[in-house]
Structures are given as structure tokens and as C-alpha cells.
Amino acid sequence: MRSGLPPQYEMQEGWRAVRFPYGKTFAFTILDDTDDATVGNVKPVYDCLKENGFVTTKTVWPLDCPEGSRHFFAAETLHDKAYLAFVHDLVDDGFELALHGATMESSLRERTIRGLEFLKMEFGDYPRLFCNHGYNRENIYWGDKRFRTPALRALIRFIQRDVQGRYEGETEHSPYFWGDLCRRHITYVRNFTYSALNMLDVNPEMPYRLSDTTFVNYWFSTSDAPDVHAFNQVLDPARIDKLERDGGVCIVSTHLGKGFVKHNKLNEETAVILRYIGAKSGWFAPVSEILDYLLKQRGSDVVLSGRQRVVLESRFLLDQLAQRLSKVSVRSPYYLAWWHS
């Protein structure tokens, strides 16, 4: 029975199922955070993605970190010539380039500007998508400020006593401020991540706006799989089959540099999973392209109501607590602090 919605949408189990382009039945993509990534430990993953028809999104650090980070010593930036050439090849093949900050450590406004201008010079335009990184001071609406519900923000502020007030990307008097540049150049910013695969189940309003985060144009949510162990467990075949049956949208946030490749060989279970998904009638496009399509088909912006915001934030907290106690987080040597996922 038709719902009276635009023809691209139908009501299904309480959320809007999308009619995807090219006759595809669901959408799947990967958002790869660049932590620990080198040509050697991610190229085999991207080779497999290409072989199976995936065109995904990769975050990068455009600049080196002169401070010398002991936390991210293994990662390469675009100032490494071989890594830059590798990323150029990905972009030429249709993969999306996204920003994970100017570099792996906190960046003052001047370095953030240099990072953005470097990307524009090298690739012809600014990135359209940004993901906050770890404890970087220039992170925008991060830490307890991710939570716009006062009671939940107070709870997170209590939990995060050691990092209270350290994130200042949207604070106009701060030397780390770049909110105006974010609003000018960045269309989409990742917010919460979940254990669910289908983001239409969790966040059917995405991409969405928040009335009091004026430096972010649109927020979006993703599935959470911080490393190879979590990725292989989250993308269980039965869950993939359900995603396909439901006509869902899955954006998986992961770190393809964290354990996916050993001795120049892609993890065998991961390879099987990617072949399994690739054989299905899915739309395998970059993150921004999928979000653009959702926004266009909806036909209007969604500013989350107070109730919608509380539901989204509460589900994130409960989900992250469950993950912290699960076998995934116990087994994973790379698992991130839950409030920074």
C-alpha cells in the first residue's frame, strides 16, 4: 500500500525504505579512518574492494606531524610520496577523499587551513566529508558537546572529567577554531556510530541538522567496526542478508590499517565477506554520494526534534556500553575509547 510519500520512498517497518538507483536493492559502503594506514597495509584491502565493485570513502591526513606522535607513528600522511600516489590512484578510480584533520595531532587554525588548501591543490577541490579524530583539540562539537541533551551532556561531562573542555573546533575565540571553514567547505560530518548495520533503522532522518550546531551543515551516523576483528564479526552473512531484505543503508566506519593485512595478504575472512556482499545487488557508492541521494530523495532538510535527538543520543550510549562489554571490544587489541568512537 502506498504511503503518500514521494515515489522513491515506501513505508517499511517504521522507517522509509529507499528506492535505490540502478535498480539496486540496498546500499553498502565503507568509511575508512586513516589511523595506522600505510600503502603496505591497506593497498591489498583496496585491491579487493575494486575487484568486487566497491567504491568507498577514505579519510586522510594531508600534512606530516612535526611533533612526532608516539600514538600514530605507523601511519603515513599525504606528504609521503608513495602514499600520495596511492591515494591519487584511488581518487582516479572514483573513491572519495575525506578529512580526518590536518594531521594526527591537534592542529591550530593555521595548520588546518594548510591541510585544506593542500587537498584542494592536489585533488582540485576541498573534501566534502569530515570525521573527528581521537583527542584532537580542533575536533568540532566533540566530547561531551556531541550530546545536545543537557542531562546526557552532564553525564558525559562527569565520565570525561579528564578531557573536559578540550575540544574547541567550533569555539570562535580559540586558536583551534575552524568552524567557519567547516561550514563553508564540508557538507557532512560523522557523529554517532552503532553496532547495527542498517542506519535507516537507527537514524532514518540522516543526513540531519541540529539547530544548535551551526558550524556543521549535516550530520550522519554509521555502523561501528574499529578493526578487522570487529569488521568480520559485525558483517555476519545473516546480518548482510537481512540488510538486503530490508532495503537498508549501511555505512561501516572502520580502520583498514588495523589488522586487515598481514604479510601483504588480506585477512581471509574479510575477503570472503567482501566477495559475499559484492555478489549481491547492492549500491556500492562513496559515503557522500549516498548521503546526497538520501537528501535529494527526501526533498527537504530534517532538523532533529528534541525527542529524536534524545533517542539517538541515548541509543548511542547504550550501544557503546554494550560494545564495551562485548566479546568484540574484549578481543580487539585496537578498540578505541568508547566515547571517542
Secondary structure in CASP SS format (residue, H / E / C, confidence):
PFRMAT SS
TARGET T0000
AUTHOR 0000-0000-0000
METHOD secondary structure of the structure
MODEL  1
M C 1.00
R C 1.00
S C 1.00
G C 1.00
L C 1.00
P C 1.00
P C 1.00
Q C 1.00
Y E 1.00
E E 1.00
M E 1.00
Q E 1.00
E C 1.00
G C 1.00
W E 1.00
R E 1.00
A E 1.00
V E 1.00
R C 1.00
F C 1.00
P H 1.00
Y H 1.00
G H 1.00
K C 1.00
T C 1.00
F E 1.00
A E 1.00
F E 1.00
T E 1.00
I E 1.00
L E 1.00
D E 1.00
D C 1.00
T C 1.00
D C 1.00
D C 1.00
A C 1.00
T C 1.00
V H 1.00
G H 1.00
N H 1.00
V H 1.00
K H 1.00
P H 1.00
V H 1.00
Y H 1.00
D H 1.00
C H 1.00
L H 1.00
K H 1.00
E H 1.00
N C 1.00
G C 1.00
F C 1.00
V C 1.00
T C 1.00
T E 1.00
K E 1.00
T E 1.00
V E 1.00
W C 1.00
P C 1.00
L C 1.00
D C 1.00
C C 1.00
P C 1.00
E C 1.00
G C 1.00
S C 1.00
R C 1.00
H C 1.00
F C 1.00
F C 1.00
A C 1.00
A C 1.00
E C 1.00
T C 1.00
L C 1.00
H C 1.00
D C 1.00
K H 1.00
A H 1.00
Y H 1.00
L H 1.00
A H 1.00
F H 1.00
V H 1.00
H H 1.00
D H 1.00
L H 1.00
V H 1.00
D H 1.00
D C 1.00
G C 1.00
F C 1.00
E E 1.00
L E 1.00
A E 1.00
L E 1.00
H C 1.00
G C 1.00
A C 1.00
T C 1.00
M C 1.00
E C 1.00
S C 1.00
S C 1.00
L C 1.00
R H 1.00
E H 1.00
R H 1.00
T H 1.00
I H 1.00
R H 1.00
G H 1.00
L H 1.00
E H 1.00
F H 1.00
L H 1.00
K H 1.00
M H 1.00
E H 1.00
F H 1.00
G C 1.00
D C 1.00
Y C 1.00
P C 1.00
R C 1.00
L E 1.00
F E 1.00
C C 1.00
N C 1.00
H C 1.00
G C 1.00
Y C 1.00
N C 1.00
R C 1.00
E C 1.00
N C 1.00
I C 1.00
Y C 1.00
W C 1.00
G H 1.00
D H 1.00
K H 1.00
R H 1.00
F C 1.00
R C 1.00
T C 1.00
P H 1.00
A H 1.00
L H 1.00
R H 1.00
A H 1.00
L H 1.00
I H 1.00
R H 1.00
F H 1.00
I H 1.00
Q C 1.00
R H 1.00
D H 1.00
V H 1.00
Q C 1.00
G C 1.00
R C 1.00
Y C 1.00
E C 1.00
G C 1.00
E C 1.00
T C 1.00
E C 1.00
H C 1.00
S C 1.00
P C 1.00
Y C 1.00
F C 1.00
W C 1.00
G H 1.00
D H 1.00
L H 1.00
C H 1.00
R H 1.00
R H 1.00
H H 1.00
I C 1.00
T C 1.00
Y E 1.00
V E 1.00
R E 1.00
N E 1.00
F E 1.00
T E 1.00
Y E 1.00
S C 1.00
A C 1.00
L C 1.00
N C 1.00
M H 1.00
L H 1.00
D H 1.00
V H 1.00
N C 1.00
P C 1.00
E C 1.00
M C 1.00
P C 1.00
Y E 1.00
R E 1.00
L C 1.00
S C 1.00
D C 1.00
T C 1.00
T C 1.00
F C 1.00
V C 1.00
N C 1.00
Y E 1.00
W E 1.00
F E 1.00
S E 1.00
T E 1.00
S E 1.00
D E 1.00
A C 1.00
P C 1.00
D C 1.00
V H 1.00
H H 1.00
A H 1.00
F H 1.00
N H 1.00
Q H 1.00
V H 1.00
L C 1.00
D C 1.00
P H 1.00
A H 1.00
R H 1.00
I H 1.00
D H 1.00
K H 1.00
L H 1.00
E H 1.00
R H 1.00
D H 1.00
G C 1.00
G C 1.00
V E 1.00
C E 1.00
I E 1.00
V E 1.00
S E 1.00
T E 1.00
H C 1.00
L C 1.00
G C 1.00
K C 1.00
G C 1.00
F C 1.00
V E 1.00
K E 1.00
H C 1.00
N C 1.00
K E 1.00
L E 1.00
N C 1.00
E H 1.00
E H 1.00
T H 1.00
A H 1.00
V H 1.00
I H 1.00
L H 1.00
R H 1.00
Y H 1.00
I H 1.00
G H 1.00
A C 1.00
K C 1.00
S C 1.00
G E 1.00
W E 1.00
F C 1.00
A C 1.00
P C 1.00
V H 1.00
S H 1.00
E H 1.00
I H 1.00
L H 1.00
D H 1.00
Y H 1.00
L H 1.00
L H 1.00
K H 1.00
Q H 1.00
R H 1.00
G C 1.00
S C 1.00
D C 1.00
V C 1.00
V E 1.00
L C 1.00
S C 1.00
G H 1.00
R H 1.00
Q H 1.00
R H 1.00
V H 1.00
V H 1.00
L H 1.00
E H 1.00
S H 1.00
R H 1.00
F H 1.00
L H 1.00
L H 1.00
D H 1.00
Q H 1.00
L H 1.00
A H 1.00
Q H 1.00
R H 1.00
L H 1.00
S C 1.00
K H 1.00
V H 1.00
S H 1.00
V H 1.00
R H 1.00
S C 1.00
P C 1.00
Y C 1.00
Y C 1.00
L C 1.00
A C 1.00
W H 1.00
W H 1.00
H H 1.00
S C 1.00
END
